Structures are given as structure tokens and as C-alpha cells.
Amino acid sequence: MNDAEIEQYLNRILSGYLIFFYDNERYELRYASHQLKYEASLIYQNIINNEKYNEWIREEFATNIMLSLGLWDNNTPKLIQQLEKNIENLKVDLYKQRLKKDMVNKTRPKIRTAESQISRILKIKQDFHANTLEGYASSIKNEYIICNTLYKNNKLIFKDNAQQNTDSYQYFNNLISVINEHTIDMNIFKTIARSNIWRSYWNANKTNIFSAQTIDWTDEQRSLVNITKMYDNIYEHPECPEDSVINDDDMLDGWVINQKRKIKAQQKEQEINNLDPRLKNAQEVFVLASGAEEIEEVLGLNSQESLLRMKEKINIIKEKKEIDDFDLPDVRREAINQLNTMKKQRKS
């Protein structure tokens, strides 16, 4: 995104409303006040209360119905969780292997593929949600907000209800499609938050960046500030990554995930050490894990070198079935190192 595009997005966020064109006519979507959002939420609750005994699919039963229709699977949540974990691991690999261009070029498409898989799965559930009573109530609630914030020639186009007739509702849906095309996604917010033009405003006065009070900020303004604060924390971090990482969303995600894992591993290690101080300098500590997730956490306490030694041991034990402790490669190497150390000390 070039500077002109960043500036256009930023001016839109600062102004608090969206200007767009449809059939060569100018429209404005203004920010919904808290009063309007409150009124919309009452409409939502009213529909739920009035329609709850009618023949609607309820959200709480939606998953079971999707299962019966073959639209969902009992293993789908696990699949989503596994895909999310794969994305995390790929992003960490991308960060750690950032200097290897071939590795980067191979890893990034894998991230996009996994993300697309999750999006396709979640879209099935989102589409089905529209058929539930809660989905219907949400659509009426959102329609009420749009009808009371959408202007042309400084006048509201619709009066509380877009479903006055078929033509007006089609017109309404066409405008909604255009509005959706102008949604600011997370990657755009991140690009703006890193930009010099925005940070010149931000660094000048972080505590009073918008004229309105915090409670009256638009959703876009609040999102931009929260993301900017995230970048501030990264810039101030003692292990702050280089600019090339900060400017790459995937690599920066990898850095953040890696930092979280390091902190979690340190906390787990400290917990184990607190159980018995004698474990602090131990070469190997056996911890009984209760499940797959805890096994992964315990393994995460090991360095890459330790994991390789562990794998080497397991392979030899599988191959020979029975083996003396001294014949294990790492034990033998340690003994040889100690013997060499003793020889050097004698010579000195």
C-alpha cells in the first residue's frame, strides 16, 4: 500500500465516517452512536423473545443440526485447532528461517493455504448461523443501524426499515455490498499503524489523539489505537526484532508466538524447579504428563539440541531393544568429555 492509499484510509478513520459512491452518487455511512446501538440491541432482544416459540433453529442446537445434515463433523473443531497450530508453527519457522529466501518462499504459501482451509470451514458455520433465530435477529439489528446511519445529500435514505418493498430492499442490499467492499481488514490497520504519517500524529500526543473522548471513538479509531499500542510494545521490547520483521505481518506473528512460547517454557521450568531445587542443575528430569497438550508443553522445555539427543536415544533403543546406559551416545560422549577434561587438568 502506497502513502496516498495510507493517507486516504487514515483520513477516513480520523473523520469517523465512510464516503463511497454507487451509480455515480455520493453516500455517507456515519458512525453509530451508543444510543443507536442500544436501541438496536433492544430490537434484537425483542425479536428473540417474540419468536422463541416459533419454528426457528436456535443457535445452541445449530451444531447438532449441521452434524445431522452432514454439514459439520465431530472432528471439525479438532481440525480447526490443528490448522491454527500449524499456522503458528509455520509463522515461527518463517521468523526463525527469515534469512533463507528459499525457505521463506516455500513457507508463506503454506500459511495462506492453511488460512484458506480455516476460512472455508468457518464460512459453513457462519452461513448456517444466518438461518437461526439469533442470525435473523442480528440481521434486523444491523439493518436498523445501517438505516439510521446511511445518508445521501445529508438526508437519511431509509427510515428505520429497508424492507418497505422489494425494490428498496434490493437497493439496500446493493449498498451493503459496496459498504462491505470498503471494510478495513487487520492487515490494513497494521500497515497504517506502522506508517510514518500516522505515527507523526501518534507520537505528538498519544493521550489525546482524537478530539472525542475515548468512549466516543469509532470502532475503527479504537482498533487503530490498540494495534498501534501493540507496535509500541514491540518497539520497546528488549529483544525487538529488526524492521524487516516488523514490516512483515507473518514474520512478526512468528516473533510474537516465539516470545510467548519462550515465556511459557520459562514459567513451566520455574514451576518444575520450585517443586524441588535439586532439579535445577539436573541433566534429565522426568515429568509425568496427563495428556497430549501437556506432553507438548514438557517437550517445549527442551532445547533443539536436547530434542535431537532424545530422538537419537529413542531410535537406538527401538533398534537394539536392550542397551546398557553407558552405550547410549550422549552418555558415552559425556564420559569421553569428562575423561579429556581430567587429562588436560593433569597436564596443567
C-alpha positions as CSV (number, residue, x, y, z in Angstrom):
1,M,0.0,0.0,0.0
2,N,1.5,3.4,-1.0
3,D,1.5,6.6,1.0
4,A,-1.5,8.0,-0.8
5,E,-3.7,5.0,0.0
6,I,-2.5,5.0,3.6
7,E,-3.4,8.7,3.9
8,Q,-6.8,8.1,2.4
9,Y,-7.6,5.3,4.9
10,L,-6.2,7.4,7.7
11,N,-8.3,10.5,6.9
12,R,-11.4,8.2,6.8
13,I,-10.6,6.8,10.2
14,L,-9.9,10.3,11.6
15,S,-13.1,11.7,10.2
16,G,-15.2,9.0,11.7
17,Y,-17.3,8.1,8.6
18,L,-17.2,6.4,5.2
19,I,-17.7,8.1,1.9
20,F,-18.5,5.9,-1.0
21,F,-20.1,6.0,-4.5
22,Y,-22.9,3.9,-6.0
23,D,-24.2,4.6,-9.5
24,N,-22.1,7.8,-9.6
25,E,-23.9,9.1,-6.5
26,R,-22.2,10.0,-3.2
27,Y,-23.2,8.3,0.1
28,E,-22.0,8.7,3.7
29,L,-22.1,6.0,6.3
30,R,-21.8,7.7,9.7
31,Y,-20.7,6.2,13.0
32,A,-23.5,4.7,15.1
33,S,-23.9,6.4,18.5
34,H,-24.2,4.4,21.7
35,Q,-27.8,5.3,21.9
36,L,-28.5,3.9,18.4
37,K,-26.5,0.7,19.3
38,Y,-28.6,0.4,22.5
39,E,-31.8,0.8,20.5
40,A,-30.6,-1.9,18.0
41,S,-29.8,-4.3,20.8
42,L,-33.3,-3.9,22.2
43,I,-34.7,-4.7,18.8
44,Y,-32.6,-7.8,18.7
45,Q,-33.8,-9.0,22.2
46,N,-37.4,-8.2,21.3
47,I,-37.2,-10.5,18.2
48,I,-35.7,-13.3,20.3
49,N,-38.4,-13.0,22.9
50,N,-41.3,-12.7,20.4
51,E,-40.1,-15.5,18.1
52,K,-38.6,-18.1,20.6
53,Y,-41.7,-20.4,20.4
54,N,-42.0,-20.3,16.7
55,E,-40.4,-22.8,14.3
56,W,-36.8,-21.4,14.3
57,I,-33.5,-23.1,14.5
58,R,-31.8,-21.9,17.7
59,E,-28.1,-21.2,17.8
60,E,-27.5,-23.6,20.6
61,F,-28.8,-26.5,18.5
62,A,-27.2,-25.4,15.2
63,T,-24.1,-27.6,15.5
64,N,-26.2,-30.8,16.1
65,I,-28.4,-30.0,13.1
66,M,-25.3,-29.3,11.0
67,L,-24.0,-32.7,12.1
68,S,-27.2,-34.5,11.1
69,L,-27.2,-32.7,7.7
70,G,-23.6,-33.7,7.1
71,L,-22.5,-30.0,7.0
72,W,-20.3,-30.5,10.1
73,D,-18.2,-33.3,11.6
74,N,-17.4,-34.2,15.2
75,N,-13.7,-33.9,14.3
76,T,-14.1,-30.4,12.7
77,P,-13.2,-28.4,15.8
78,K,-10.1,-30.6,16.3
79,L,-9.2,-30.0,12.6
80,I,-9.6,-26.2,13.1
81,Q,-7.4,-26.3,16.2
82,Q,-4.7,-28.4,14.4
83,L,-4.8,-25.9,11.4
84,E,-4.4,-23.0,13.8
85,K,-1.4,-24.8,15.5
86,N,0.1,-25.5,12.1
87,I,-0.2,-21.8,11.1
88,E,1.5,-20.8,14.4
89,N,4.4,-23.3,13.8
90,L,4.8,-22.1,10.2
91,K,5.0,-18.5,11.2
92,V,7.6,-19.3,13.8
93,D,9.6,-21.2,11.2
94,L,9.2,-18.2,8.9
95,Y,10.7,-15.9,11.5
96,K,13.5,-18.2,12.5
97,Q,14.4,-19.0,8.9
98,R,13.9,-15.4,7.6
99,L,17.4,-15.2,6.2
100,K,16.8,-18.2,4.0
101,K,14.9,-16.9,1.0
102,D,14.0,-20.3,-0.4
103,M,12.6,-21.4,3.0
104,V,10.6,-18.2,3.2
105,N,9.2,-18.7,-0.3
106,K,8.1,-22.2,0.5
107,T,6.6,-21.5,3.9
108,R,4.5,-18.4,3.2
109,P,2.2,-20.2,0.6
110,K,1.6,-23.0,3.2
111,I,0.4,-20.4,5.7
112,R,-2.0,-18.9,3.1
113,T,-3.3,-22.5,2.3
114,A,-4.0,-23.3,5.9
115,E,-5.7,-20.0,6.5
116,S,-7.9,-20.6,3.4
117,Q,-8.8,-24.0,4.8
118,I,-9.9,-22.5,8.1
119,S,-11.9,-19.7,6.3
120,R,-13.8,-22.3,4.2
121,I,-14.7,-24.4,7.2
122,L,-15.8,-21.4,9.3
123,K,-17.9,-20.0,6.4
124,I,-20.0,-23.1,6.5
125,K,-20.9,-22.3,10.1
126,Q,-21.3,-18.6,9.5
127,D,-23.7,-19.2,6.6
128,F,-25.8,-21.7,8.7
129,H,-25.9,-19.1,11.5
130,A,-28.0,-16.8,9.2
131,N,-30.7,-19.5,9.3
132,T,-31.0,-19.4,13.1
133,L,-33.3,-17.1,15.1
134,E,-30.2,-15.4,16.5
135,G,-28.9,-14.9,13.0
136,Y,-32.2,-13.4,11.8
137,A,-32.3,-11.1,14.8
138,S,-28.7,-10.0,14.2
139,S,-29.5,-9.1,10.6
140,I,-32.5,-7.0,11.7
141,K,-30.4,-5.3,14.3
142,N,-27.6,-4.5,11.8
143,E,-30.2,-3.3,9.3
144,Y,-31.6,-0.9,11.8
145,I,-28.2,0.6,12.5
146,I,-27.4,1.0,8.7
147,C,-30.8,2.5,8.0
148,N,-30.1,5.2,10.7
149,T,-26.5,6.0,9.7
150,L,-26.6,5.9,5.8
151,Y,-27.0,9.3,4.2
152,K,-27.3,10.8,0.7
153,N,-27.4,14.6,0.2
154,N,-27.2,14.9,4.0
155,K,-30.5,13.0,4.5
156,L,-31.2,9.5,5.7
157,I,-32.1,7.2,2.8
158,F,-34.2,4.7,4.8
159,K,-36.4,5.3,7.8
160,D,-35.7,2.6,10.3
161,N,-36.7,-0.2,7.8
162,A,-35.2,-1.1,4.4
163,Q,-37.9,-3.8,3.8
164,Q,-40.6,-1.4,2.7
165,N,-40.8,-3.1,-0.7
166,T,-38.8,-5.4,-2.9
167,D,-37.2,-2.6,-4.9
168,S,-36.0,-0.7,-1.8
169,Y,-34.7,-3.8,-0.2
170,Q,-32.7,-4.7,-3.3
171,Y,-31.4,-1.2,-3.3
172,F,-30.4,-1.6,0.3
173,N,-28.6,-4.9,-0.3
174,N,-26.7,-3.3,-3.2
175,L,-25.5,-0.5,-1.0
176,I,-24.5,-3.0,1.7
177,S,-22.4,-4.9,-0.8
178,V,-20.5,-1.7,-1.7
179,I,-20.0,-0.9,2.1
180,N,-18.6,-4.4,2.7
181,E,-16.0,-3.8,-0.1
182,H,-14.7,-0.9,2.0
183,T,-14.1,-2.8,5.2
184,I,-10.7,-2.2,6.7
185,D,-9.1,-5.6,7.5
186,M,-6.5,-6.3,10.1
187,N,-3.6,-6.1,7.6
188,I,-4.5,-2.6,6.5
189,F,-4.8,-1.5,10.1
190,K,-1.3,-2.9,10.8
191,T,0.1,-1.1,7.7
192,I,-1.4,2.2,8.9
193,A,-0.2,1.7,12.5
194,R,3.4,1.3,11.2
195,S,3.2,4.2,8.8
196,N,5.2,7.4,9.3
197,I,2.2,9.6,8.6
198,W,0.1,8.1,11.4
199,R,3.0,7.8,13.9
200,S,3.7,11.5,13.4
201,Y,0.2,12.1,14.9
202,W,0.6,9.4,17.5
203,N,4.0,10.4,18.8
204,A,2.9,14.0,19.0
205,N,0.1,13.3,21.5
206,K,-0.7,9.7,22.4
207,T,-3.1,10.5,25.2
208,N,-5.3,12.9,23.1
209,I,-5.1,11.6,19.6
210,F,-8.8,12.1,18.7
211,S,-10.9,15.1,19.6
212,A,-13.7,13.0,21.2
213,Q,-13.4,11.2,24.5
214,T,-12.3,7.5,24.4
215,I,-15.9,6.3,24.9
216,D,-17.0,8.1,21.8
217,W,-14.3,6.8,19.5
218,T,-15.4,4.8,16.4
219,D,-14.7,1.1,16.2
220,E,-12.0,1.9,13.5
221,Q,-10.4,4.5,15.7
222,R,-10.3,2.2,18.7
223,S,-8.9,-0.6,16.6
224,L,-6.1,1.6,15.2
225,V,-5.0,2.8,18.6
226,N,-5.0,-0.8,20.1
227,I,-2.9,-2.0,17.2
228,T,-0.5,1.0,17.5
229,K,0.0,0.2,21.2
230,M,0.9,-3.3,20.2
231,Y,3.6,-2.0,17.9
232,D,4.8,0.4,20.7
233,N,5.2,-2.6,23.0
234,I,7.2,-4.4,20.3
235,Y,9.5,-1.4,19.6
236,E,10.2,-1.1,23.4
237,H,10.9,-4.8,23.8
238,P,14.5,-5.6,24.9
239,E,14.6,-8.2,22.0
240,C,12.8,-6.0,19.5
241,P,13.2,-7.6,16.0
242,E,14.6,-5.8,13.0
243,D,12.4,-3.6,10.8
244,S,12.2,-6.2,8.1
245,V,10.4,-8.5,10.6
246,I,8.2,-5.7,12.0
247,N,7.1,-4.8,8.5
248,D,6.2,-8.4,7.6
249,D,3.0,-9.4,9.3
250,D,3.6,-13.2,9.1
251,M,7.2,-12.9,10.4
252,L,6.1,-10.6,13.2
253,D,3.4,-13.0,14.2
254,G,6.1,-15.7,14.3
255,W,8.2,-13.5,16.6
256,V,5.3,-12.8,18.9
257,I,4.4,-16.5,19.1
258,N,8.0,-17.4,19.7
259,Q,8.3,-14.9,22.5
260,K,5.1,-16.3,24.2
261,R,6.4,-19.8,23.9
262,K,9.8,-18.8,25.5
263,I,8.0,-17.1,28.4
264,K,5.6,-20.1,28.9
265,A,8.6,-22.5,28.8
266,Q,10.5,-20.4,31.4
267,Q,7.4,-20.4,33.6
268,K,7.0,-24.1,33.3
269,E,10.7,-24.7,34.1
270,Q,10.4,-22.4,37.1
271,E,7.4,-24.4,38.3
272,I,9.4,-27.7,38.0
273,N,12.4,-26.2,39.8
274,N,10.1,-24.9,42.6
275,L,8.9,-28.5,43.2
276,D,12.5,-29.5,44.1
277,P,15.5,-27.1,44.0
278,R,17.7,-30.2,43.3
279,L,16.2,-30.4,39.8
280,K,17.7,-27.1,38.8
281,N,21.1,-28.4,37.6
282,A,19.8,-31.9,36.6
283,Q,20.7,-33.1,33.1
284,E,17.4,-35.0,32.7
285,V,14.1,-34.6,34.6
286,F,11.2,-36.9,34.0
287,V,7.7,-35.3,34.3
288,L,4.5,-37.3,34.2
289,A,2.2,-35.6,31.6
290,S,-1.6,-36.1,31.7
291,G,-2.3,-35.6,28.1
292,A,-1.1,-34.7,24.6
293,E,-1.2,-30.9,25.3
294,E,0.9,-31.3,28.5
295,I,3.3,-33.6,26.7
296,E,3.9,-30.9,24.1
297,E,4.4,-28.3,26.9
298,V,7.0,-30.5,28.6
299,L,8.8,-31.2,25.4
300,G,8.8,-27.5,24.8
301,L,11.1,-27.1,27.8
302,N,13.9,-28.8,25.9
303,S,16.3,-27.0,23.6
304,Q,16.6,-28.1,20.0
305,E,19.9,-29.9,20.9
306,S,18.1,-31.8,23.7
307,L,15.3,-32.8,21.5
308,L,17.8,-34.2,19.0
309,R,19.6,-36.2,21.7
310,M,16.2,-37.5,22.9
311,K,15.4,-38.6,19.3
312,E,18.8,-40.3,19.0
313,K,18.2,-42.2,22.2
314,I,14.8,-43.4,21.2
315,N,15.9,-44.6,17.8
316,I,18.8,-46.6,19.3
317,I,16.6,-48.2,22.0
318,K,14.0,-49.1,19.3
319,E,16.7,-50.7,17.2
320,K,18.5,-52.7,19.9
321,K,15.6,-53.3,22.2
322,E,18.1,-53.7,25.2
323,I,21.0,-51.5,25.7
324,D,23.4,-50.6,28.6
325,D,23.1,-47.0,29.8
326,F,26.8,-46.4,29.0
327,D,26.2,-47.4,25.4
328,L,23.8,-44.5,24.8
329,P,25.5,-42.0,22.5
330,D,25.1,-38.9,24.8
331,V,26.3,-40.8,27.9
332,R,29.3,-42.1,26.1
333,R,30.1,-38.6,24.7
334,E,29.8,-37.1,28.2
335,A,32.1,-39.7,29.7
336,I,34.7,-39.0,26.9
337,N,34.4,-35.3,27.5
338,Q,35.0,-35.7,31.3
339,L,38.0,-38.0,30.6
340,N,39.5,-35.4,28.2
341,T,38.9,-32.7,30.8
342,M,40.7,-34.7,33.5
343,K,43.7,-35.4,31.2
344,K,44.0,-31.6,30.5
345,Q,43.9,-30.8,34.2
346,R,46.6,-33.4,34.9
347,K,48.9,-31.9,32.2
348,S,48.4,-28.4,33.6
